[in-house]
């Protein structure tokens, strides 16, 4: 069990993909994990909004941080995203992961993604396998 915020941060500091996206850990606790990321021009899709894959990736990162903090080595088994509001380049997003269920080797979390105005722009649900 990692259950030490500094150990989890060190473990994930080697994730070059997330570093490239620019996601930053704001809070890592038993109750929740909060990650922030600004939508960059490189994250823009053909419609001029944030690429859904960028939102999903950072949400998955928030889930991974939270699950590994709570339970030790955990891998994502599946995830679902529901997009609600398009996000413009330049907006800073807040990704908040909270665990909703845990049984045996399974953990389930929800990640709510909010924009600058505090509106929920998408909600992601993840389940992971705790090794």
C-alpha positions in Angstrom: 0.0 0.0 0.0 1.5 3.3 -1.1 -0.7 5.4 1.2 1.9 8.1 1.4 1.3 11.2 -0.7 5.0 11.8 -1.4 5.6 8.2 -2.5 2.6 8.3 -4.8 3.8 11.6 -6.3 7.3 10.2 -6.8 5.9 7.1 -8.4 3.9 9.1 -10.9 6.6 11.7 -11.5 8.0 9.4 -14.2 4.7 9.5 -16.2 6.1 11.5 -19.2 2.7 11.5 -21.0 1.0 13.3 -18.2 3.9 15.7 -17.8 3.5 16.6 -21.5 -0.2 17.4 -20.9 0.7 19.6 -18.0 -1.4 18.1 -15.3 -0.5 19.1 -11.7 -1.4 17.5 -8.4 -3.2 19.9 -6.1 -4.4 17.5 -3.4 -3.9 13.9 -2.5 -5.9 12.7 0.5 -8.1 9.8 1.7 -11.2 11.8 0.8 -10.2 13.0 -2.7 -7.5 13.7 -5.2 -7.5 17.0 -7.1 -5.5 17.6 -10.3 -5.5 20.8 -12.4 -4.6 21.2 -16.1 -4.9 24.1 -18.5 -6.2 23.4 -22.0 -3.4 24.2 -24.3 -3.6 24.9 -28.1 -2.1 21.4 -28.7 -5.2 20.0 -26.9 -7.6 21.6 -29.4 -9.8 19.4 -31.6 -11.1 20.3 -35.1 -14.1 22.1 -33.6 -11.8 24.5 -31.6 -12.5 22.9 -28.2 -10.5 20.7 -25.9 -10.0 17.2 -27.3 -12.1 14.7 -25.3 -9.0 12.4 -25.1 -7.2 15.1 -23.1 -10.0 15.4 -20.6 -10.3 11.6 -20.3 -6.5 11.2 -19.9 -6.2 13.7 -17.1 -9.3 12.2 -15.4 -7.7 8.7 -15.6 -4.6 10.2 -14.1 -6.6 11.6 -11.2 -8.2 8.2 -10.7 -4.9 6.4 -10.8 -3.4 8.8 -8.2 -6.3 8.3 -5.9 -6.6 4.5 -6.2 -2.8 4.0 -5.8 -2.8 6.3 -2.8 -5.7 4.4 -1.2 -4.9 0.8 -2.1 -1.4 0.5 -3.6 -0.7 -0.7 -7.1 -3.9 -0.4 -9.1 -4.5 -0.5 -12.8 -7.5 0.9 -14.7 -9.7 -1.8 -16.0 -12.3 0.4 -17.6 -13.7 3.9 -17.8 -16.6 5.8 -19.1 -16.8 9.5 -19.8 -19.9 11.8 -20.3 -19.1 15.1 -21.8 -21.5 17.9 -20.9 -20.0 21.3 -21.8 -17.3 22.1 -24.5 -14.1 23.5 -23.1 -12.1 26.3 -24.7 -8.3 26.6 -25.0 -6.9 28.5 -22.1 -9.4 27.2 -19.5 -7.9 25.8 -16.3 -9.8 22.6 -15.4 -10.1 20.9 -12.0 -10.3 17.1 -11.9 -11.6 15.7 -8.6 -11.5 12.0 -8.0 -13.5 10.3 -5.2 -13.9 6.6 -4.5 -17.4 5.4 -4.7 -16.9 1.7 -4.0 -14.2 -0.8 -3.0 -14.6 -4.6 -2.7 -11.8 -7.1 -2.8 -9.5 -6.3 -5.7 -11.9 -3.8 -7.3 -12.2 -0.1 -6.8 -14.6 2.3 -8.4 -14.2 6.1 -8.6 -15.9 9.1 -10.1 -13.9 12.0 -11.5 -15.8 15.3 -11.8 -14.2 17.8 -14.2 -15.0 21.5 -13.6 -14.1 24.6 -15.6 -13.1 28.1 -14.5 -16.7 29.0 -13.6 -17.1 25.9 -11.5 -19.4 24.2 -14.0 -19.1 20.4 -14.5 -17.9 19.9 -18.0 -17.6 16.1 -17.9 -17.9 13.2 -15.5 -15.8 10.1 -15.7 -16.3 6.8 -13.9 -13.4 4.3 -13.6 -13.0 0.9 -12.2 -9.6 -0.5 -11.3 -8.0 -3.7 -10.3 -6.0 -3.5 -7.1 -3.1 -5.9 -7.4 
